[in-house]
Amino acid sequence: MTEFELTQLCDQLNNTSGKCLGWRPPAEVFREKMMEKIRRRPYRLRSWESRFK
């Protein structure tokens, strides 16, 4: 199997929906979970004065 064929197979599997994922493709579920993690990440606000130093 060539690297190109393997890449095509991975793309096909990642874009095929599955029952365990609520009939959504794995790539879609992965993107959704990553966005949830990014939004939950604590954001530290800098003080107003520190912006001008």
TORLOZA-116724 format. One record per residue (C-alpha): residue number from 1; residue in one letter; chain; x, y, z. Coordinates in pm, whole numbers, plus 32768, in hexadecimal, padded with zeros to 4 digits. Layout:
// residues N
(atom NUM,"A","A",(X,Y,Z))
...
END
This chain:
// residues 53
(atom 1,"M","A",(8000,8000,8000))
(atom 2,"T","A",(808F,8150,7F9E))
(atom 3,"E","A",(808D,8284,807B))
(atom 4,"F","A",(7F8D,8322,7F92))
(atom 5,"E","A",(7EA3,81F5,7FB0))
(atom 6,"L","A",(7EC9,81F8,8129))
(atom 7,"T","A",(7E75,836B,8135))
(atom 8,"Q","A",(7D41,832F,805F))
(atom 9,"L","A",(7CD2,8215,8146))
(atom 10,"C","A",(7D02,82EE,827C))
(atom 11,"D","A",(7C3D,840A,81DE))
(atom 12,"Q","A",(7B25,831C,8181))
(atom 13,"L","A",(7B14,8288,82E1))
(atom 14,"N","A",(7B20,83DD,8389))
(atom 15,"N","A",(7A00,8458,82B5))
(atom 16,"T","A",(7925,8322,82DB))
(atom 17,"S","A",(7817,833F,83E2))
(atom 18,"G","A",(77F6,8237,84EE))
(atom 19,"K","A",(76E2,81C5,85D6))
(atom 20,"C","A",(77B6,81F4,8712))
(atom 21,"L","A",(77E8,8364,86B6))
(atom 22,"G","A",(7678,83AB,867D))
(atom 23,"W","A",(76A2,8373,8506))
(atom 24,"R","A",(779C,8491,84ED))
(atom 25,"P","A",(78F1,8474,8446))
(atom 26,"P","A",(7A1B,8451,8534))
(atom 27,"A","A",(7ABE,858B,84A4))
(atom 28,"E","A",(7988,8658,84FB))
(atom 29,"V","A",(797B,85D0,865F))
(atom 30,"F","A",(7AF0,8611,868C))
(atom 31,"R","A",(7ACE,877C,8619))
(atom 32,"E","A",(79A6,87B0,8702))
(atom 33,"K","A",(7A5F,871F,882F))
(atom 34,"M","A",(7B95,87F0,87E6))
(atom 35,"M","A",(7AC6,892E,87D2))
(atom 36,"E","A",(7A25,88D8,8922))
(atom 37,"K","A",(7B80,88B2,89BD))
(atom 38,"I","A",(7BF7,89FB,892A))
(atom 39,"R","A",(7AC8,8AB7,89AD))
(atom 40,"R","A",(7AF2,8A24,8B0B))
(atom 41,"R","A",(7C61,8A80,8B24))
(atom 42,"P","A",(7C8C,8B88,8C2F))
(atom 43,"Y","A",(7CE0,8CDE,8BA8))
(atom 44,"R","A",(7DB6,8DB8,8C85))
(atom 45,"L","A",(7D69,8F27,8C63))
(atom 46,"R","A",(7E89,9018,8C7C))
(atom 47,"S","A",(7E5F,9153,8D44))
(atom 48,"W","A",(7E25,9292,8C82))
(atom 49,"E","A",(7F72,9327,8CF3))
(atom 50,"S","A",(8040,91FB,8C82))
(atom 51,"R","A",(7FD2,9232,8B1A))
(atom 52,"F","A",(8097,9376,8B06))
(atom 53,"K","A",(81DF,9303,8BA0))
END
